[in-house]
Amino acid sequence: MRLIVLNDNTPSRGLLNEWGWSVLVEGKHRFLFDADTNPLVLAHNSKALGVSLKGLDFAVLSHWHYDHYGGFPHVGELNPGLRLYAPPGNKVEAMRWGFDVVEVLNAGRIAAGVWTSGPLDGFEQAVGVETPSGLVVLVGCSHPGVDRLTRAILEVSGHEKAHLVIGGFHGPSRGTLDRLAEMADFIAPAHCSGDAAKTYVRKRYPEKFVSVKTGTMVEV
């Protein structure tokens, strides 16, 4: 499986960049997890990285904050009728963008080998994807706690440990990161994680730390 970071807060030369988060997942299923803030960023970066946002199997929205859903109108235009798994919120708006919206209310399987934590605190979901190396957990901003979201994915999927956890950790405490390290082989703090969290993981768990920025491609 391959993860392509279409936008992260940290820029890369030749790519557009702003505060936001979006990852294209290419494996048994090809889907988009979150859609940044700006459709122009997604359009430019996908072209520059040589990947297409057409022909997706489905899309997932972690939570209804603009830096995660702002680019979905572009995705809906490219994939009319695409199924979008999202927490309760702006369903009607997403339907206007061309999506077949499935409101996620509980933890469970959304596709073969793909699991949702369900919206923790009624607000935000994470996704787990099974790979030959183990379970990859994608998070958006982790408002409920990246440790809680990861634990929810492990419980619903039946995995004892995550191979990789990647995404925004929302300025987590060291205790949160320590608990996450017990559950994951590799940790990729991005988006809203903050420099302090990145520095802590890199120094405290150097064997687990994975650096992420706009344009990063992770092979699993």
QUIFENJO-V102683 format. One record per backbone hydrogen bond with DSSP energy under -0.5 kcal/mol. NH is the residue of the N-H (numbers start at 1). CO is the residue of the C=O. If there is no record, write none. Layout:
<<NH/CO> <NH/CO>>
//
This chain:
<<2/26> <3/218> <4/24> <5/3> <5/216> <6/4> <6/22> <7/22> <15/12> <20/18> <21/67> <22/7> <23/33> <24/4> <25/23> <25/31> <26/2> <26/24> <27/25> <27/29> <31/25> <31/29> <32/58> <33/23> <34/32> <34/60> <35/68> <36/21> <41/38> <42/38> <43/39> <44/40> <45/41> <46/42> <47/43> <48/44> <49/45> <50/47> <51/46> <57/30> <58/30> <59/83> <60/32> <61/85> <65/63> <68/65> <69/65> <70/36> <70/66> <71/35> <71/36> <72/69> <74/71> <75/71> <76/72> <77/73> <78/74> <79/75> <81/98> <82/79> <84/100> <85/59> <85/83> <86/84> <86/102> <88/104> <91/89> <94/90> <95/91> <96/92> <97/93> <98/95> <99/94> <100/82> <101/99> <102/84> <103/101> <104/86> <104/102> <105/103> <108/116> <110/114> <111/114> <114/111> <115/128> <116/108> <117/126> <120/118> <120/124> <122/119> <123/120> <124/120> <125/62> <127/138> <128/115> <129/136> <130/113> <131/134> <134/131> <135/161> <136/129> <137/135> <137/164> <138/127> <138/136> <139/166> <145/142> <149/145> <150/146> <151/147> <152/148> <153/149> <154/150> <155/151> <156/152> <157/153> <158/154> <159/154> <162/183> <163/135> <164/135> <165/186> <166/137> <167/188> <168/139> <168/140> <169/190> <171/192> <177/173> <178/174> <179/175> <180/176> <181/177> <182/178> <183/179> <183/180> <184/180> <185/162> <186/163> <187/208> <188/165> <190/167> <193/190> <194/191> <198/194> <199/195> <200/196> <201/197> <202/198> <203/199> <204/200> <205/201> <208/205> <209/205> <210/187> <214/10> <215/5> <216/213> <218/3> <219/217> <220/1>>
//
